[in-house]
């Protein structure tokens, strides 16, 4: 099991840039060629969605597309070492 490097609860809105949290934890994450694995679980779901590979910019854009203009939700962000090529982010919607 990979070690958790960072865990943070974030209130995500279209105005909140998830990348600032990711880049603070791992400054090299966010370059266009740096793909990472995203596993996410939405509120009320019993299962985790499968791995999807994103760059950090794509991750943020994808989350924004899930939101309505004035919607916000809380996400528990866990960052794991995946390997030398990337990281795994677990995003669990908690509200």
N, C-alpha and C positions, 0 to 999 in steps of 0.2 A: 504494500500500500504506500502510495506516495505521501510524503510529508506535507502537511499544510504549512505554507509559508506566511499566509496572511488571511485573516477572516474579518470581514467588516459588514455591518448592516448599512445599506444605502437606501435613501429615499430617491427613487429615480423619477425624474420628469424630463420633458423635452429640454428644459433649461439646465439640467444637471448633466455634466459630462462625465460619464463613467470612466473615460480614459484617464482622468487625472488621478483616480484611485489606483488604477492599474499601473500607470507610469511611476507613481510614487513608490509602489512596492517593487517594481521591476523596471528601471529606467530604460532598458533596451527593448522592452515590449512596445510595439506600436509602429515599428518600421514596416514598410509595405510588404516585405518578403518574410516577415516573422509570423508564421501561422501558429495558432494555438487551438487547443481543443476546448469546446464549450459543451458542458452538460448542464441542462437546465430543467427545472421542475416548477410547474406553475401551481398556484394555490388550488387545492382540491384534487390534484392529480396524485394517483398512487404510484406512478412510475416516473423514472427519469427518462427524458428524451435522449436518444442516442447521441454519441459524439458527432459534432459538426465542427469542421475546421474553419476558423476565421482569422484574419488579421485583427488587431485590436480596433482599428478604425471600422472594419466591417461589423465587429461585435457591437460597438456603440450604435452604429446606424441601424442594425437589426433590432436592437432594443427600442430605439426611437419609433420604428415602424409599428411596433406592438402597441404603442400608446395612442390614445385619443388626445386631442389638443390640450385639454385641461386635466387629463388623468395623471395620477401618480400612483406608484406602488412601491412597497419596500422589498428589497432584494437582499438576501444574505449572499455575499460574494466570498467564495473561498478560492484561494489561488494555490495550486499545487505545482511542484516540479513535475514535468512530464518526461522530458529528456533534454539533451542539450539543444534540441531544435525548437523547443516551445514549452509552454506551460498549459496546465489544465485549469480552466475556470469553472467552478460550479456556481450557478446562479439559482437560488431558490426563492420564489416569490412567497413572501410571508404575509402580506396584506394587500 
